[in-house]
Amino acid sequence: MPLIPEEPQIHESAQGPRATPASGRTASTPRPVPGPRPAAPARPGRPGPNRPVPAQRSTPRDPAPAAAQPAKSAKSAKSAATPQIQLIPASAEGALDAAEEAVDLLLESGRAPNEVLVVTTGDLHPWAAHELSFGEASYWAQHDAREDVFYADASAADRAASRPVVVVAVNGGADTTVAAALPLALARAAALLIVCGDPQQINAVLGAGV
């Protein structure tokens, strides 16, 4: 009887790669490993073809006994409600660049632009500064339209709606600003929180082991 080769298993990484802090863009920024998503068209202004996303495979398992189902379901729901946290070490000067590279990789891997929120703790992202020059009404209308990546200052992040992925650039700001922004960003992230900044400062806020 011919042997049937086993299908390869694809496992998502619980944690993204860690790297030594980067200053500016002189060093290669560690890239996050987002979960596979359906392919989406490239975002305007970000040329290049989308990378193919491998399909997930799973091995059928025997159904759990009826008595064990409620506990298993509760555990799965709790796990799904807790976003994955990924840290990209970067200096305050290089945090915004690191966040931009993280967004690029997310889009290339198949994340839709409207699934990503970027929060800055220091200077505004250039896109946010430009759009705010036309008034807050126009700026927040783009947020409500949910058609693209949205960039928000930490002071206004509480007004932003939850998105599957939140990227935080710790690019300056007072320690109190960072301390308030990170838990808020964690609450806004439905699946993945990526933080670009000083690991010691980030761990002090979110907890050791991040």
N, C-alpha and C positions, 0 to 999 in steps of 0.2 A: 504494500500500500504506500503510495507516494507521501513523502513528508511535506507538510504545509508549513512554510516559514512563518514565524511569529511576526505580527505587525509591530513596528517600533512604537515605543511609548514616548509621548511628548509631555514633559513635566514643566510647569512654569516655575521659575526661580522664586523662592520666597523672599529673597533679598537681591538687590542689584549689586553690581560690582562696586568695590570700594577702591579708592585711589588716593594718592597723596594730594594735598591741596594744590590748586593751580592759581597762578597769579596772572591775571589778564587772560590772554589766549596763547601764551607762550607754550603751554603744555597741553597735551591732548586731554580733553574732558571725558571722564568716564560716562559711558552711555547707559541710560536706564534700559531695562528689559521689560517692556510692557507686554501684557498678555496678548495673544493673537486676536485680532478683530477682523471683521469683514473689510475688504479693501475699499478705500475711499479715494476720490479724485484728489490730485495734488492741489495744495492751496495756492491761490494766485500769489506770485512773487516768490514762490519756493519751487524753482524748476527741478526737473528730474523725475524719472518714472518711479512709481510706487514699487516697493520690494514685495515679492510674492510672500504671502503669509501661509505657512503650512497648516494643513487641517489637523485638528485635534483627533486623536484616536483614543478609544477606551476599550478595555477588556470587559465583556459582560460579567457581571457578578450575580451570584445567587441572591434572590430576594431575601431581605431580612425578615425574621419572624414578625408577625403582626404586633406582638407586645413590645418589640424593640423599635418600631417605626417612630413613635412620637419623640423619643429621646434623640434619635438620629436626626430627625427633621429639625428639632430645636437647636441642635449643635450646628447643623449646616446653616441655619438662618443666622446664628450668632457670628459664625465665621464670615458669611457673606457681608454682614453689616460692618465688619472691621476692615478698613482700607489697608492695603499694603503700604509701608513707609520705606522710601528709598532715599538715601543720602548721597549727594554728589559734593565732595569736598571742594571748596573754592574760596578764594579771598573775597572780601567785600567788593573789590574792584572787578573781579572776574565772575561774580555770581550771576549777573545779568546775561553775560555771554554764555555761561554754562546752562542757564535756563533756556536760552534760545536754541542751543544745540539739543537739549532734551526735547523741546517741542518739535524740532525738525525730525528727530528720530521717531517720536510718537506718530507723527503724520505719515512718515515713510513706512511705518510698520502697519498702517491701516486704521489708525484712530481718526475719526472724523474731526475736523477743526472745531465744531461746536461742542465737542466733548471735553475741551481743555480750557481751564481757567489759569491764568498766570497772575500771581500776586507779588508785588515788590514792597520791600520794607524801607527802602531809601528813596532815591530818585525815581520818578515815574518812568515807566517804559516809554520810549519815544512815540509809539503808536498812541498810547493813552494821552500823553501830553498834547499831541497833535489833535486828537479828536475832542478833547476837552476845550480846545481853543474855539470850537464852534458852539460850546455851551453844554451843560450837563444833560439837558433834555435829549439832545441828539446822541450824546455819548451813551446814556443808559438805554436809549431806544435800540441801539445796536446790541446791547446785552440782552434785552428782552426778545429780540429777533432770533437769537441763538443760531446765527448762520456762520460764525467764525470763532477763532480763538479770541477770548476776551482778556484784556489786561487791566488790572485794577490795583490801586494803591492799597496798602494794608489798612489805612484809616477808613476805607470805604468797602473793604472786603465783606463786611457783615451784610451789605446790601446785595451782594452777588448771590445768585442761586447756586445750588449744588450742581456739580458736574462730575462725570466719572473720574476725571484726572485733574488734580490741582498741582501746579508747579509753583513753588515759592522761591524767589530770588532774595536771599538775605544780603542785599547790596547796600547796607548801611542802616541808619535810623537808630534811635535810642534802644537800649536793652529792653525797656518796657514795651516799646512798639513791637519788637521781635517776640517778646514773651506773650503778647496778646495775639499776634498774627498767626503763630504756628498752631495753637489749639483751634483757632477759628478755621484755618485752612484744612486742618484734619477733619473738622466737622463738615466742611463743604465737599470733601473728597469722597465720592461713593465707592471707588475701587482702588485708587492709587494716589498717594501723596509723594511728590518728589521735592526734596528740599536741597537747594544749592547754597552752600555757605560754610561757615566755620563749624566743624564737627563738634568741638567742645561746647560752643554756644548752643548749638541745636540740641545736643544730647541733654544739656542742662535743663532745657525747656520741655522736650518731649520724653525724656527718660533715657537712661543709659541703655546701650544696646541697639539704638536706632542706626 
